[in-house]
């Protein structure tokens, strides 16, 4: 049995950006950037897709890919389908549209599971600008002193009742990234999740939760069902590519030598 399996969900028929995984960005298809970072961090990586064009591309470039059902509603559903075919102790859901995702971030999420009590993990980085905190496209995560997520939101949380005295940039940069484990604060959430095999099986059986539907954030399903989510802190930011304009922003950063 594999100890850790990285799974990269990749869907071709995106409504806002058709063909996104194979879109060239800084000389390589977007998916290839993600795949290369994952392979730097993990021995076992597979792309989960419902499109043969993506399947063929991954295999042509020396990777492993499997066809999954077109009925999968989320990336986690695709990971769960892979899990039914490839047994592993731990699964990583590495978003296929985040070409800036670093190998260091992936390794830090895996390291969370050195604590055997951790069943699910994710990653976060500093909110370096107030504009990011206010942007609903950047998900924020509140982290408690235990290093566990308290809540994820598209809203600018927490609310500062007395902004003149309580709001300060230090709120967003109070924890050093050196240790890789958050000990409290508000951060920018990054699109990567880890699940033990047992939790993954349970997760996909739970119905969509109330807050998940409101925020369109599936990790809230875990919190609403009493699952603690450990948060690995990383200095490496990442950008999700949802529309073509996002790909342009990412290309600028990659051409400047953004390190994976």
N, C-alpha and C positions, 0 to 999 in steps of 0.2 A: 504493500500500500504506500502511496505517495504521502510524504509528510505535509508539504505545502504545494498547492496547485493554484497558479495565477490564471484567472479566466478574464478575458477581454471581450465583453459583449460588443458586437458591431452590427448595426442595422443599416442596410443600404437605403431603404425607402423612408428617409426622414422627411417629414412634411415641410419643415422650414429650410432644409438643406439636403435635397436628394443627392445620393452618391457621396455623402460626406466622408466616410472612411477612406475612400480612394482619392479624395481631393488632394492634388499636389500642394504641399506647403514647404517652402524653402528647399525644394528639390526632391522631396520624398512624399509619398502618400501620408496623409495625416495618421492613419492607423499604424504605419511603419514606425513612426516616432514613438508611439506608445509601446509597441511590441518590443522595440529595441531596449527601452528603459526597463521594461518588465524582465527581459531576459538577462539584463545585467544584475538584477537583484535576485532572481529565482531560477532554480534548475528546471522547473516544469511550468510551462506556459502554454495555454491553448486559447485560440480565438473562437468565440461562439457566435455564429452568424446564421441568418436565414436566407442568405443570398450566395449563389454559387460563384458569382464574380469575386466576392471577397474571399470565399473558400479557396478558389484557384490562385488568387494573388498570394495569400499567406503560404500556401504549399510551394508555389514557385520561388518564394524567397526563403525557403528552408524552415518554415514554421509549421506548427500543428494547428489544425482548425477542424471544427465539427459543425455540421449543419444542425440547427435547432429549429423548433417549430415557429412558424410565422404568427402563431397565436400567443406567444409570450408577450405579456403586457409591460414587462420591465427587464432591466439588466439582471436583477436578482433572479427572476424566473429563468433566464437563460443559464445563469450559473447553476441553479438547481437542476436544470435538465442535464447539464454536463455532469453534475455530481452523481446522477443516476447511472451514468456510463463509466465514469472514471473515479474510483474510490480514492479518497484522500482524508487526512485528519483535519486539515484546515484549508479553506477556500478563500481566495482573494478576488474580489470584484473590482477590477481595474478599469475605470471608464475609458471606452475606446475613443472618446472625443476630447481627451486632455493630453495633447502632445507635449506639454511642458511637465507632465508628471515625472518626478525624478526617481532614480533607483534608490537614493537615500531615503526618500519618503516611504517607498514600498517596504524597504528593510525595517524601518522604524515601526510600521504597522505590524509586521510579522513579530517583531521583538516584544510587542505588548503581550503576546501569548506565552511568554516565559512564565507569567503569572497564570497558573492553571485555572484560576477562577474566572479569567476573562473568556467570554464566549463570543463577543463581537467587538471589533475595533474599527477605528477610522483615523483620519488625520486632519490637522488644522495648522494654520500658520497665522502670522501676525496680521492684524488689520492696520496696515501701514498708513492708510489715509481715511479721513472721516467720510469721504465720498463713497468708499467701498462699503463702509458700515451702513450707509443710508441706501445703497443700491439693492433693490430686491432680487437682482440677478446674482448677487453674491450672498450665499447662505452663511448666516452667523451661527456659531455654537457657543452656548454658555457652558463653562466647565467648572465643576466643583473642586474643592480642595483634594478630593480623592483621585482626581484625574479622570472622572467619569462625566459624560455629557449630561447636563441638566435639561437642555432643550435646544432644538434647532429651529431657526426661523429666517424667513426672507425679510422680516421687519428689522429695523434698527433696535435691537435689544442689547442691554437692558434700557428701560426708560429712566431718564435722569429727572427726578422730580424737582431738584434744585440745580439746573444746569450751570448757573453762574459759579457755583461752588463745587459741585460734584463732577461735572464733565471736564475731563482733562485728557490730553493725548496719552498720558502714562497709563490710563486704563487699558489701552490697547497694546502696550508693550511692556507689561510688568514682569513677564516671565522670560528668562533666558532660554534660547532654544538648545543650549548645549546638551542638556540631559535627555532630550527627546520625549519627555513625559510631562504633560501639562499638570500644573498644580493649582489651577484656578484662574478664571478670567473670561474674557470674551474674545473670540477668534474668528477668522475666516475659515469656513469648512472646505475641505478638499474632497474631490470625488473618488474616494477609494474606501472599500469596506472589507473587513475580514469576518469570517464566520466559522465556528466549528461545524463539523458535518452534522452533528445532532441539532444545533440551533438552526442551520440552514433548512433542514427538513421541516422543522416546526414553523419557521418564518413564513414560508410560501404557502402554508396551509391556513394561516390567519387571514381573515378578511381585511380589506383596507380599513384603516382606523379613522376616527373622526378628524384628528389633527392632520393626519397624512393627507386626507382629501382636501382639507382647507389650505394647506401650505404646498401641496404636491411634492412632499418629501417623504419617501418611503421609509427612511430610517426612524421616523416618528412612530411607525407601527411597532418597532421593537420597544421603544420607551413606553408606549401605551400598554404593552403586554408585560411590563415589569422587567425587561432585559436591560442590564447595565451596558453602556457602550463606552469602552475605554478610548481615550483620545491621545494619539501620538502627536507631539508638537514637532514641526519641521521648519527650518528657515527657508525652504524652497516653495515659492508660490506656484500656482498653476491656474490656467484659464480654460474653462470649458468652451468648446466651439459649438455654438448652437445655430449660428447663421453665418453666411459668407463673410460679413464684416469682421466677425471674430477671428476667422482664419487669417485675415490681413494683419490684425494685431499680433497674432501669434507668430506669423512669418517674420515680422520686424524683430521680435525678441530672439527668435532662433538664429536669424542672420547676424545678430549682435553677439552670438556665442552663448546663449542661455545654456547652462550646464544641466545635463540630465543625471 
